[in-house]
Amino acid sequence: MIIRYDLSICFDIGHLLAGYSNSISTMEFLKNYWDRIVEIHLHDGFHRKLNEHRIVKDHLPLGEGDLPIEDFFNYLHARDFKGPLVFELGFEDAKKSLKVIKERCPNIRID
């Protein structure tokens, strides 16, 4: 649909990780649609099976889900992403997420 209608993308990472779109990985989506991503909503998430139950979580602080943090931020950094990165989190969870980025990606400058 993205290609067919020539759309730009607000990449909502937590929603992808929670399985709301399909089973494509975060990095695969990022690489496949890089030239169309204009904004990123940052929050962690996951979808897992436990016995017969499906567990879905999103809007988690970074580091509490399945986002490959180092790969993701290094990819953005290497390609000089200029679009907005918006924490889709409350204030305390956004602060936790910033701390995780600083600890796990020390080469990433955060203003």
PyRosetta script that sets phi, psi and omega in degrees:
from pyrosetta import init, pose_from_sequence

init()
pose = pose_from_sequence("MIIRYDLSICFDIGHLLAGYSNSISTMEFLKNYWDRIVEIHLHDGFHRKLNEHRIVKDHLPLGEGDLPIEDFFNYLHARDFKGPLVFELGFEDAKKSLKVIKERCPNIRID")
pose.set_psi(1, -38.1)
pose.set_omega(1, -179.2)
pose.set_phi(2, -59.1)
pose.set_psi(2, -48.0)
pose.set_omega(2, -178.9)
pose.set_phi(3, -71.3)
pose.set_psi(3, -45.9)
pose.set_omega(3, -175.8)
pose.set_phi(4, -57.2)
pose.set_psi(4, -40.9)
pose.set_omega(4, -176.6)
pose.set_phi(5, -101.3)
pose.set_psi(5, 8.3)
pose.set_omega(5, 177.3)
pose.set_phi(6, 51.7)
pose.set_psi(6, 56.0)
pose.set_omega(6, -175.4)
pose.set_phi(7, -95.1)
pose.set_psi(7, 153.2)
pose.set_omega(7, 165.8)
pose.set_phi(8, -93.7)
pose.set_psi(8, 166.7)
pose.set_omega(8, -171.1)
pose.set_phi(9, -128.3)
pose.set_psi(9, 134.3)
pose.set_omega(9, 161.7)
pose.set_phi(10, -97.3)
pose.set_psi(10, 105.5)
pose.set_omega(10, -175.5)
pose.set_phi(11, -80.6)
pose.set_psi(11, 106.0)
pose.set_omega(11, 179.1)
pose.set_phi(12, -95.6)
pose.set_psi(12, 96.3)
pose.set_omega(12, -170.3)
pose.set_phi(13, -61.4)
pose.set_psi(13, -48.2)
pose.set_omega(13, -178.1)
pose.set_phi(14, -60.5)
pose.set_psi(14, -35.6)
pose.set_omega(14, 179.4)
pose.set_phi(15, -68.8)
pose.set_psi(15, -38.9)
pose.set_omega(15, 176.0)
pose.set_phi(16, -64.1)
pose.set_psi(16, -45.6)
pose.set_omega(16, -180.0)
pose.set_phi(17, -62.7)
pose.set_psi(17, -31.4)
pose.set_omega(17, 179.2)
pose.set_phi(18, -77.8)
pose.set_psi(18, -6.3)
pose.set_omega(18, 176.6)
pose.set_phi(19, 84.9)
pose.set_psi(19, 19.0)
pose.set_omega(19, -178.3)
pose.set_phi(20, -71.8)
pose.set_psi(20, -25.8)
pose.set_omega(20, -177.7)
pose.set_phi(21, -96.0)
pose.set_psi(21, -62.4)
pose.set_omega(21, 176.5)
pose.set_phi(22, -170.4)
pose.set_psi(22, -162.1)
pose.set_omega(22, -174.5)
pose.set_phi(23, -99.4)
pose.set_psi(23, 17.0)
pose.set_omega(23, 178.1)
pose.set_phi(24, -67.9)
pose.set_psi(24, 142.7)
pose.set_omega(24, 179.7)
pose.set_phi(25, -76.2)
pose.set_psi(25, 160.4)
pose.set_omega(25, 178.8)
pose.set_phi(26, -57.9)
pose.set_psi(26, -48.4)
pose.set_omega(26, -177.4)
pose.set_phi(27, -69.0)
pose.set_psi(27, -35.9)
pose.set_omega(27, 177.4)
pose.set_phi(28, -64.3)
pose.set_psi(28, -44.2)
pose.set_omega(28, 177.9)
pose.set_phi(29, -61.6)
pose.set_psi(29, -46.5)
pose.set_omega(29, -179.5)
pose.set_phi(30, -57.4)
pose.set_psi(30, -46.9)
pose.set_omega(30, -178.5)
pose.set_phi(31, -70.6)
pose.set_psi(31, -41.1)
pose.set_omega(31, -178.0)
pose.set_phi(32, -67.6)
pose.set_psi(32, -33.5)
pose.set_omega(32, -173.2)
pose.set_phi(33, -118.6)
pose.set_psi(33, 19.5)
pose.set_omega(33, -176.3)
pose.set_phi(34, -49.3)
pose.set_psi(34, -45.3)
pose.set_omega(34, -175.1)
pose.set_phi(35, -72.1)
pose.set_psi(35, -6.3)
pose.set_omega(35, 179.9)
pose.set_phi(36, -111.0)
pose.set_psi(36, -11.1)
pose.set_omega(36, -177.5)
pose.set_phi(37, -78.2)
pose.set_psi(37, 120.4)
pose.set_omega(37, -178.0)
pose.set_phi(38, -114.2)
pose.set_psi(38, -14.6)
pose.set_omega(38, -178.5)
pose.set_phi(39, -155.6)
pose.set_psi(39, 149.5)
pose.set_omega(39, 179.1)
pose.set_phi(40, -129.9)
pose.set_psi(40, 129.5)
pose.set_omega(40, 172.2)
pose.set_phi(41, -98.1)
pose.set_psi(41, 119.1)
pose.set_omega(41, -174.7)
pose.set_phi(42, -97.6)
pose.set_psi(42, 119.4)
pose.set_omega(42, 166.5)
pose.set_phi(43, -167.7)
pose.set_psi(43, 152.2)
pose.set_omega(43, -177.7)
pose.set_phi(44, -90.4)
pose.set_psi(44, 167.8)
pose.set_omega(44, 179.2)
pose.set_phi(45, -173.8)
pose.set_psi(45, 176.6)
pose.set_omega(45, 176.2)
pose.set_phi(46, -164.7)
pose.set_psi(46, 161.8)
pose.set_omega(46, 166.4)
pose.set_phi(47, -136.3)
pose.set_psi(47, 130.9)
pose.set_omega(47, -175.3)
pose.set_phi(48, -140.6)
pose.set_psi(48, 157.2)
pose.set_omega(48, 173.3)
pose.set_phi(49, -106.7)
pose.set_psi(49, 132.5)
pose.set_omega(49, 175.6)
pose.set_phi(50, -127.1)
pose.set_psi(50, 107.2)
pose.set_omega(50, -172.2)
pose.set_phi(51, 57.5)
pose.set_psi(51, -118.6)
pose.set_omega(51, -179.3)
pose.set_phi(52, -97.0)
pose.set_psi(52, 1.4)
pose.set_omega(52, -173.9)
pose.set_phi(53, -102.7)
pose.set_psi(53, 146.1)
pose.set_omega(53, 175.3)
pose.set_phi(54, -103.8)
pose.set_psi(54, 126.4)
pose.set_omega(54, 179.1)
pose.set_phi(55, -109.7)
pose.set_psi(55, 124.3)
pose.set_omega(55, -177.4)
pose.set_phi(56, -124.8)
pose.set_psi(56, 129.3)
pose.set_omega(56, 176.7)
pose.set_phi(57, -137.3)
pose.set_psi(57, 140.5)
pose.set_omega(57, 170.7)
pose.set_phi(58, -144.1)
pose.set_psi(58, -179.5)
pose.set_omega(58, -176.4)
pose.set_phi(59, 57.3)
pose.set_psi(59, 38.6)
pose.set_omega(59, 175.6)
pose.set_phi(60, -98.3)
pose.set_psi(60, 151.4)
pose.set_omega(60, 173.2)
pose.set_phi(61, -60.5)
pose.set_psi(61, 149.3)
pose.set_omega(61, 177.4)
pose.set_phi(62, -57.2)
pose.set_psi(62, 139.0)
pose.set_omega(62, -178.1)
pose.set_phi(63, 98.2)
pose.set_psi(63, -10.0)
pose.set_omega(63, -179.5)
pose.set_phi(64, -106.2)
pose.set_psi(64, 5.0)
pose.set_omega(64, 178.5)
pose.set_phi(65, -131.9)
pose.set_psi(65, -147.7)
pose.set_omega(65, -173.3)
pose.set_phi(66, -105.9)
pose.set_psi(66, 10.8)
pose.set_omega(66, 178.8)
pose.set_phi(67, -65.3)
pose.set_psi(67, 126.1)
pose.set_omega(67, 174.9)
pose.set_phi(68, -77.4)
pose.set_psi(68, 83.2)
pose.set_omega(68, -168.3)
pose.set_phi(69, -53.7)
pose.set_psi(69, -52.1)
pose.set_omega(69, -177.2)
pose.set_phi(70, -61.9)
pose.set_psi(70, -48.1)
pose.set_omega(70, -179.9)
pose.set_phi(71, -60.9)
pose.set_psi(71, -44.6)
pose.set_omega(71, -176.9)
pose.set_phi(72, -62.2)
pose.set_psi(72, -52.6)
pose.set_omega(72, -177.0)
pose.set_phi(73, -71.0)
pose.set_psi(73, -33.0)
pose.set_omega(73, 175.9)
pose.set_phi(74, -66.6)
pose.set_psi(74, -35.5)
pose.set_omega(74, 176.6)
pose.set_phi(75, -64.7)
pose.set_psi(75, -46.7)
pose.set_omega(75, 178.0)
pose.set_phi(76, -60.5)
pose.set_psi(76, -43.6)
pose.set_omega(76, -178.1)
pose.set_phi(77, -65.0)
pose.set_psi(77, -45.2)
pose.set_omega(77, -178.3)
pose.set_phi(78, -63.8)
pose.set_psi(78, -28.8)
pose.set_omega(78, -179.2)
pose.set_phi(79, -101.8)
pose.set_psi(79, 7.9)
pose.set_omega(79, 174.2)
pose.set_phi(80, 54.0)
pose.set_psi(80, 52.4)
pose.set_omega(80, 179.1)
pose.set_phi(81, -58.9)
pose.set_psi(81, 129.1)
pose.set_omega(81, -177.2)
pose.set_phi(82, -111.7)
pose.set_psi(82, -5.9)
pose.set_omega(82, -178.1)
pose.set_phi(83, -76.4)
pose.set_psi(83, 170.3)
pose.set_omega(83, 179.1)
pose.set_phi(84, -71.7)
pose.set_psi(84, 141.9)
pose.set_omega(84, 170.9)
pose.set_phi(85, -111.7)
pose.set_psi(85, 113.4)
pose.set_omega(85, -173.4)
pose.set_phi(86, -112.6)
pose.set_psi(86, 119.4)
pose.set_omega(86, 173.8)
pose.set_phi(87, -70.5)
pose.set_psi(87, 122.4)
pose.set_omega(87, 176.3)
pose.set_phi(88, -98.2)
pose.set_psi(88, 60.8)
pose.set_omega(88, -172.7)
pose.set_phi(89, -145.2)
pose.set_psi(89, 162.7)
pose.set_omega(89, 169.9)
pose.set_phi(90, -71.0)
pose.set_psi(90, 169.7)
pose.set_omega(90, -174.5)
pose.set_phi(91, -58.3)
pose.set_psi(91, -48.7)
pose.set_omega(91, -177.9)
pose.set_phi(92, -64.1)
pose.set_psi(92, -40.5)
pose.set_omega(92, 178.1)
pose.set_phi(93, -69.6)
pose.set_psi(93, -32.7)
pose.set_omega(93, 174.9)
pose.set_phi(94, -65.6)
pose.set_psi(94, -40.9)
pose.set_omega(94, 176.8)
pose.set_phi(95, -62.6)
pose.set_psi(95, -43.0)
pose.set_omega(95, 176.5)
pose.set_phi(96, -59.0)
pose.set_psi(96, -42.4)
pose.set_omega(96, -178.1)
pose.set_phi(97, -65.6)
pose.set_psi(97, -41.5)
pose.set_omega(97, 176.7)
pose.set_phi(98, -60.9)
pose.set_psi(98, -40.4)
pose.set_omega(98, 178.7)
pose.set_phi(99, -62.2)
pose.set_psi(99, -42.5)
pose.set_omega(99, 178.9)
pose.set_phi(100, -62.6)
pose.set_psi(100, -43.7)
pose.set_omega(100, 179.1)
pose.set_phi(101, -61.5)
pose.set_psi(101, -46.5)
pose.set_omega(101, -179.9)
pose.set_phi(102, -61.4)
pose.set_psi(102, -39.1)
pose.set_omega(102, -178.6)
pose.set_phi(103, -73.9)
pose.set_psi(103, -41.7)
pose.set_omega(103, -172.8)
pose.set_phi(104, -93.7)
pose.set_psi(104, -15.7)
pose.set_omega(104, -179.1)
pose.set_phi(105, -134.3)
pose.set_psi(105, 66.0)
pose.set_omega(105, -174.7)
pose.set_phi(106, -63.5)
pose.set_psi(106, -17.6)
pose.set_omega(106, 178.4)
pose.set_phi(107, -81.9)
pose.set_psi(107, -7.1)
pose.set_omega(107, 179.7)
pose.set_phi(108, -88.6)
pose.set_psi(108, 123.2)
pose.set_omega(108, 179.4)
pose.set_phi(109, -84.4)
pose.set_psi(109, 128.0)
pose.set_omega(109, 178.7)
pose.set_phi(110, -117.9)
pose.set_psi(110, 120.3)
pose.set_omega(110, 178.9)
pose.set_phi(111, -95.5)
pose.dump_pdb("model.pdb")
